[in-house]
Amino acid sequence: MNCEKHIKITGYSNVSWKDAIVKSIAEASCTLKNLSGITVLNQRATIKGNKIEEYLVDLDLSFFIDCEKKSENEEQDNM
């Protein structure tokens, strides 16, 4: 059986919303394994001097939980 977990993160970029999304996925994949999808929840920006200074995105990241690894660890704990 597959299970998915969801977390919400906020990504930042000085270039674009797309760049903020791409960088956020790359950063999250360093510590989260089995990434399976994203939902863009919100896009916003900060403005300075009539120009966009920073692009921000709120993302819902989903990833599969490794149930086999969990059951292996439980077996080792029971020994």
C-alpha positions, -999 to 999 in steps of 0.1 A, spaced: 0 0 0 13 34 -9 9 64 14 15 100 6 25 128 31 20 165 24 40 194 37 37 231 30 68 252 21 75 287 9 100 293 -18 118 326 -27 135 339 -59 147 372 -72 140 360 -108 105 347 -111 77 326 -96 88 296 -118 124 300 -105 111 300 -69 92 267 -76 121 250 -93 145 260 -65 121 249 -38 117 215 -54 155 211 -57 161 221 -21 133 199 -7 146 169 -27 179 171 -7 161 159 24 128 144 12 128 113 -9 101 100 -32 87 134 -41 56 128 -61 39 161 -68 33 198 -60 3 221 -58 10 258 -60 -12 273 -32 -3 309 -36 20 333 -55 29 367 -42 58 393 -44 74 420 -25 78 454 -43 106 480 -39 108 511 -60 78 502 -82 96 469 -92 92 433 -79 120 427 -55 113 391 -46 89 364 -58 73 340 -32 54 308 -37 36 287 -12 37 250 -22 20 218 -10 47 191 -16 36 155 -16 59 125 -13 55 87 -8 62 73 26 86 43 24 65 17 43 90 -11 37 117 8 54 94 16 83 85 -21 88 122 -31 86 130 -6 114 101 -19 135 114 -55 131 149 -44 142 134 -26 172 115 -57 182 147 -79 183 
